[in-house]
Amino acid sequence: MTRSLFDPVAPEGRTNRRFRDVRDHRAFTAARRLMDETFADFPDVDRSFIQEFQTGGFSPRVLELALFSYLQEQGYELDRSRPAPDFVISGDSPVAIEATTSNPPQGEDPDDVDPSTGLQRLLPDDVPAAEQAFIFQVAKALRSKLTKRNADGLAYWEQPHVAGMPFVIALESFHSASSLANAIRPLG
């Protein structure tokens, strides 16, 4: 039987607040079920997915699950036999896809609760500053993926199993609660 993403593997004090919200609130019952159903078919090649999902990598792992589900739904033949890049679509038009996210600083949750109402803030108080932060955070995430090298000194697109394939970086912004409001605008 496949383990649930929500079975505890990390000490409670190290779990991500967003993970705890999804795990603990009734409003997320269907989301938990869907995530577990998706994970049942998800090849966890580096065997760290659940640990990362429950701790600091919650948002990136949610993006990976969503991409996996989308690619499966579209009927793409996926090769997840290696840890990087995250997805390799094989077939007539092969492509390598690496998922990444912009995130709040390590160990911090985004300041997304309005202290006066206790409700989640979906729009920033200072829109121009939020747009600048969005550009900076997205650029930082992209730069990290473009400069990363494996133990052999190879970039994602240089690895033998994907060399010559188009390389795509799938990116979503999670550095603040309102960062998704910026994600609909092109970065150009």
Buried (B, 14 or more C-beta within 10 A) or exposed (E): EEEBBBEEBBEEEEBBEBBBEBBEEEEBEEEBEEBBEBBEEBEEEEEBBBBBBBBBBBBBBBBBBBBBBEBBEEEBEBBBEBEBBBBBBEEEEBBBBBBBBBBBEEEEEBEBEEEEEEEEBEEBEEEEEBBEBBBEBBEEBBEEBEEEEEEEEBBBBBBEEBEEBEBBBBBBBBBBBBBEBBBEEEEE
